[in-house]
Amino acid sequence: MSAQPSPATEKAQSAHTADLESQHLNLMDSEAGGASLRRQISVQLTAEQFERLYLQPGGAKAKGDLAKRFGNPTPLGIASFLLSLTPFSCYLMGWTGTSTAAAPTLVGAMYFMGGLGLALAGIFEWVLGNTFTSVVFITFSSFWLSFGFLLQPLQGIATDLGATSLEYNGGIAMYLIWWGVLVLIYLIASLRTNVVFVALFTFLDIAFWLLAAIYLKLAHASISHVPALLKAAGAFCFLTCLMGWYLECVLIFDSVGIPIKLPVGDMSNFMSRRRHRD
């Protein structure tokens, strides 16, 4: 009959095994440059700091460490959007003697800045796990691509349908109406981000409804108040751009460490699930 180990012997063996594991971990620590592998260090960001860098509703951070290994794509998306909308808003307001007839000169910007730039930014936001900004960037990428295609003279869409026809203007009006609905959804979602983002979507939504009203009037051959509506739509587009340029400054300044902290008005606690549970 084999002898059973005594409790004292088992205790000694367990202690010896634990000591060997501790020595192995210490060796790994020394190979890692002296930093303990058993110690986890986390850096806490305030909601305000996070909202400056990632415009994700509710302050929900992206999963994983991709945001640390890659750059922040949000400034690219905002810049791409602005470089298409800002000159277009100036055309609508008639600055420097221009009019909506100058819109075809922006087809290249709509394709490569508004279209390609926003698409890339949206894909990068999706990789980082920022659902809201990803959807916003990719959908507006499609908007600029479709609008540029519509305005491109080579397509001849206005010529084929007739620039003053019910089909042409009514079709564009219907398209803009549903864009107004989508931007309204974005506006509601932005209530969980920051004040600047909320203002941006508010102005933009008003601009879409004004543009839709303009095309509805043109569809029914009514040009009364159209010049005033064009200027109003351009003004709200320009207000949208001012909010966007402000956000762009905030994001770019923070990305290079400029010690100028511009407020954005954190709203990540607004309508939070935690508050409703409490």
C-alpha positions, 0 to 999 in steps of 0.5 A: 500500500502506497503512503499517502502524503501528509497535509503538511507535505501537500501544503509545502508542495503548494507553497513551492509551486506558488513560489516558482510561478512568482519567480517566473512572473518576475522574470517576465516582468524584468524582460518587459522592461521592469513593468509588472505584468500583473499590474494594470494601469488605466487612464481615466478621461473625463466626459468633456475630454472624451467628447472633444476627441470622439463624438460618440453619443453617451461618451461610450469609448471605442472597444479595444485599443485601436483608438490608441494605435490609430489616429482620430478620423473625426477631423477628416470627416468634418473637414471633408464635409465643410470643404463642400458645404461652405462654398456651396452656402456662399453660392446660395447667399450670392457672395462675390456675385455668385449664384446657384449656377456656380454649383457645378464648379463644386462637382470635384469637391463633392466627389473627392472631398465630400464623397471620398473623404467622408467615406474614408472617415466613416470607415475608420470610425466604424473600425474604432467602434464609433457607430453614430459618427460612422453612420453620419459620415458614410451617409453624407458621403453618399449625399455629396456623391449623389448631389455631385452626380446630379449637378455634373453637366456631362450627365445631362439630367437637368437637360433631359428632364427639363430644369424647370419641369415638375419631374426634375424639381419635384424629384429633388424636393422629395429627396431633400425632404427625406434627408430632412427626416434623417438629419432630424434623427441625427439631431435627436441622437446628437443630444447625447454628444455636445452642444456644438454638435446639436447646434450643427444638426439643428441648423443643417436640418432647417437648411434641408427643409428650406431647400426642399421648399425651394424645389417644391416651389420651382416644381409648381412654377412658383418663383415668389420668395425663392430668392429670399428662401435661397439666401435663408437656406444659405445662411443656415448652411453657413451657420452649420459650417461655423459650428463645424469649423469650431469643432474642427479647431477643437479636434485639431488643437487637441490632436497636437497638444495645443493648450487651448481648451475650447468648450463644446458643452458636454451632454453625454449625461443627457437622457442617459440610461443610468439616470432612468434606472436611478 
